[in-house]
Amino acid sequence: MLLNAVPLTERLDVTAAEATNIFESAATDMAFLAIPHVMALHIELCVGTIVECQHFPGRIKQHKQEPGWWGVSLLHKTLRFGQHKTTADHLLDFISMLRNRMMHGAGKVDNDLVQAWKDLPPAAKTRWESLTGRPFTYTKIDMPPTLGWPEIMATLAVTKESAYEINGRVRGALTRAQWAEVIARDYRDATVVGRRRFNAAPAGRGVAGHEVDRVVQRLQGHALTYYRDLAMTSAELRVGRDAVR
């Protein structure tokens, strides 16, 4: 019935049994696409957060590896700001390894992935199984694991939990003056109006007079939309705007 609803599929000679096989593998196929994509979005969040924090000397601990290279585990470690691993942190390490097997190992289980599951703390395993309804499941080494909608939803849940934790850690790591700069920079770089207001004037001058108040009003709107919990004042936002102008 689904295939018949798709234009031009009437030309396909597909039996009911063949159609069943196609849809039975759909969830697995989607997992192999979705889990790496979700992890990529989360890594982008981590990288963006580190880049923002690097505007403020001393907030990000320097590492001994190549300056331009950050492994995923190093990203997560850096954004813990010295705090202990949470359940979400442990699960992110496991999902990252699972993602690597999908991207670089034809999606097949290897001994390292199995050991990573075994080494997870009990709380992390319990959390994963509460999200998926099953433990990490595989038939044997060098074969793909059992993947489907449960694993996709678990990955979404874990990355969301991690994002909230990262936000909380960063909130405590930056001063209010630094947050004002973050908001001003975010508004300037993320919106067309912001780019025009911040970048139209020659360097070192910016806008003046009543226009300053209008820009601050827009910054307040941006802060209320995306940074409400900080409750930034107009005076703080004005200083932040001047710092990044």
C-alpha positions as CSV (number, residue, x, y, z in Angstrom):
1,M,0.0,0.0,0.0
2,L,2.8,2.4,0.8
3,L,4.7,1.7,-2.4
4,N,1.5,2.2,-4.5
5,A,1.1,5.6,-3.0
6,V,4.5,6.7,-4.4
7,P,4.4,8.2,-7.9
8,L,5.9,5.9,-10.7
9,T,6.3,2.9,-8.4
10,E,3.5,1.2,-10.3
11,R,6.3,0.4,-12.8
12,L,8.2,-1.6,-10.2
13,D,7.6,-5.3,-10.1
14,V,7.8,-5.7,-6.3
15,T,6.0,-8.5,-4.5
16,A,4.5,-8.2,-1.1
17,A,7.3,-10.3,0.4
18,E,9.9,-8.1,-1.3
19,A,8.2,-5.0,0.0
20,T,8.1,-6.4,3.5
21,N,11.9,-7.0,3.3
22,I,12.5,-3.4,2.2
23,F,10.5,-1.9,5.1
24,E,11.9,-4.4,7.6
25,S,15.4,-3.0,7.0
26,A,14.3,0.7,6.9
27,A,14.8,1.3,10.6
28,T,18.3,-0.2,10.5
29,D,19.2,1.8,7.4
30,M,17.9,5.0,9.1
31,A,19.9,4.3,12.2
32,F,23.1,4.1,10.1
33,L,22.3,7.5,8.7
34,A,20.8,9.2,11.7
35,I,23.3,8.3,14.5
36,P,26.4,9.7,12.7
37,H,24.3,12.8,11.8
38,V,23.1,13.4,15.3
39,M,26.7,13.0,16.6
40,A,28.0,15.4,14.0
41,L,25.5,18.1,15.2
42,H,26.6,17.5,18.8
43,I,30.3,17.7,17.9
44,E,29.5,21.0,16.0
45,L,27.9,22.3,19.3
46,C,31.1,21.3,21.2
47,V,33.4,22.9,18.7
48,G,31.4,26.1,18.6
49,T,31.3,26.3,22.4
50,I,35.1,25.9,22.6
51,V,35.7,28.5,19.9
52,E,33.5,30.9,21.8
53,C,35.3,30.2,25.1
54,Q,38.6,30.8,23.5
55,H,37.8,34.4,23.1
56,F,38.4,34.6,26.8
57,P,42.0,33.7,27.8
58,G,42.3,31.0,30.4
59,R,38.8,29.6,30.0
60,I,39.9,26.6,27.9
61,K,42.7,24.4,29.0
62,Q,45.4,24.0,26.3
63,H,46.1,20.5,25.2
64,K,49.4,18.9,24.1
65,Q,48.2,17.6,20.8
66,E,48.3,19.5,17.5
67,P,46.7,23.0,18.1
68,G,44.3,22.6,15.2
69,W,43.1,19.1,16.1
70,W,40.6,18.1,18.7
71,G,39.4,14.5,19.1
72,V,35.8,14.0,20.2
73,S,36.8,12.6,23.6
74,L,39.1,15.7,24.1
75,L,36.2,18.0,23.2
76,H,34.0,16.4,25.8
77,K,36.8,16.4,28.4
78,T,37.6,20.1,27.8
79,L,33.9,21.1,28.2
80,R,33.7,19.3,31.5
81,F,35.9,22.1,32.9
82,G,37.4,19.7,35.4
83,Q,34.2,18.2,36.6
84,H,33.6,14.4,36.9
85,K,32.0,12.4,34.0
86,T,28.3,12.2,34.1
87,T,26.1,9.4,32.8
88,A,25.6,11.3,29.6
89,D,29.4,11.8,29.2
90,H,30.0,8.0,29.5
91,L,27.2,7.3,27.0
92,L,28.6,9.9,24.6
93,D,31.9,8.1,24.6
94,F,30.2,4.8,23.7
95,I,28.0,6.4,21.0
96,S,31.0,8.1,19.6
97,M,32.8,4.8,19.2
98,L,29.6,3.3,17.7
99,R,29.5,6.2,15.2
100,N,33.2,5.5,14.3
101,R,32.4,1.9,13.5
102,M,29.6,3.0,11.2
103,M,31.8,5.6,9.5
104,H,35.1,3.8,9.3
105,G,34.4,0.1,10.0
106,A,31.4,-0.8,7.7
107,G,29.2,-0.6,10.7
108,K,30.6,-3.9,12.1
109,V,31.1,-4.6,15.8
110,D,34.7,-5.1,16.9
111,N,36.3,-6.0,20.2
112,D,36.9,-2.4,21.2
113,L,33.2,-1.6,20.9
114,V,32.1,-4.6,22.9
115,Q,34.6,-3.7,25.6
116,A,33.4,-0.1,25.6
117,W,29.9,-1.4,26.4
118,K,31.2,-3.7,29.1
119,D,33.2,-0.9,30.7
120,L,30.2,1.5,31.0
121,P,29.2,2.2,34.6
122,P,26.0,0.5,35.7
123,A,24.1,3.8,35.7
124,A,25.0,4.4,32.1
125,K,23.9,1.0,31.0
126,T,20.7,1.4,32.9
127,R,20.1,4.7,31.3
128,W,20.7,3.3,27.8
129,E,18.4,0.4,28.4
130,S,15.7,2.6,29.7
131,L,15.9,4.6,26.5
132,T,16.1,1.7,24.1
133,G,14.2,-1.0,25.9
134,R,17.2,-3.4,25.3
135,P,21.0,-3.5,26.0
136,F,23.5,-3.0,23.2
137,T,22.8,-6.1,21.1
138,Y,24.9,-7.9,18.5
139,T,25.1,-11.3,17.0
140,K,28.9,-11.7,16.9
141,I,32.1,-9.8,16.2
142,D,32.6,-8.5,12.7
143,M,28.9,-8.3,12.1
144,P,26.6,-5.2,12.3
145,P,24.8,-4.7,15.7
146,T,21.1,-4.6,16.2
147,L,20.1,-1.0,15.4
148,G,16.8,0.7,14.9
149,W,14.5,3.4,16.1
150,P,15.3,2.7,19.8
151,E,19.0,3.5,19.3
152,I,18.2,6.6,17.2
153,M,16.0,8.0,20.0
154,A,18.5,7.1,22.7
155,T,21.2,9.0,20.7
156,L,19.0,12.0,20.5
157,A,18.2,11.8,24.2
158,V,21.8,11.5,25.3
159,T,23.1,14.3,23.1
160,K,20.3,16.5,24.4
161,E,21.2,15.7,28.0
162,S,24.8,16.4,27.2
163,A,24.0,19.8,25.6
164,Y,22.1,20.9,28.7
165,E,25.0,19.8,30.9
166,I,27.5,21.7,28.7
167,N,25.3,24.8,28.8
168,G,25.3,24.6,32.6
169,R,29.0,24.2,32.9
170,V,29.8,27.0,30.5
171,R,27.3,29.3,32.3
172,G,29.4,28.9,35.5
173,A,32.7,29.2,33.6
174,L,32.0,32.7,32.1
175,T,31.4,35.9,34.0
176,R,28.4,38.1,33.2
177,A,30.5,40.6,31.3
178,Q,31.8,37.7,29.1
179,W,28.3,36.5,28.6
180,A,27.3,39.9,27.4
181,E,30.1,39.6,24.8
182,V,28.9,36.2,23.8
183,I,25.3,37.5,23.2
184,A,26.5,40.5,21.2
185,R,28.8,38.3,19.1
186,D,26.0,35.7,18.6
187,Y,23.6,38.4,17.5
188,R,26.1,40.1,15.3
189,D,27.2,36.9,13.5
190,A,23.9,35.0,13.4
191,T,21.4,37.6,12.0
192,V,21.2,39.7,8.9
193,V,20.1,42.8,10.9
194,G,22.9,42.2,13.5
195,R,25.6,42.0,10.8
196,R,24.4,45.2,9.2
197,R,24.2,47.1,12.5
198,F,27.6,45.9,13.7
199,N,29.6,45.9,10.5
200,A,28.2,48.7,8.4
201,A,30.2,51.5,10.1
202,P,34.0,51.9,9.7
203,A,36.1,50.0,12.3
204,G,36.4,51.9,15.6
205,R,33.3,54.1,15.1
206,G,30.1,52.0,15.0
207,V,26.7,53.6,15.3
208,A,26.0,56.6,17.6
209,G,23.2,58.5,19.2
210,H,19.7,57.0,19.3
211,E,20.9,54.2,17.1
212,V,22.9,52.8,20.0
213,D,19.7,52.4,22.1
214,R,18.0,50.6,19.2
215,V,20.8,48.2,18.9
216,V,20.7,47.5,22.6
217,Q,17.0,46.9,22.3
218,R,17.6,44.3,19.7
219,L,20.2,42.7,21.8
220,Q,17.7,42.6,24.7
221,G,15.3,40.8,22.4
222,H,18.0,38.3,21.3
223,A,19.0,37.7,24.9
224,L,15.4,37.1,26.0
225,T,14.9,34.7,23.2
226,Y,18.1,32.6,23.6
227,Y,19.6,33.5,26.9
228,R,16.6,34.2,29.1
229,D,18.0,32.5,32.2
230,L,20.9,35.0,32.4
231,A,18.5,37.9,32.8
232,M,21.0,40.4,31.3
233,T,20.5,44.1,31.8
234,S,20.6,46.7,29.1
235,A,23.7,48.2,30.7
236,E,25.5,44.8,30.6
237,L,24.5,44.3,26.9
238,R,25.7,47.7,25.9
239,V,29.1,47.0,27.4
240,G,29.2,43.7,25.7
241,R,28.3,45.2,22.4
242,D,31.0,47.8,22.7
243,A,33.5,45.0,23.5
244,V,32.9,43.2,20.3
245,R,32.2,46.1,18.0
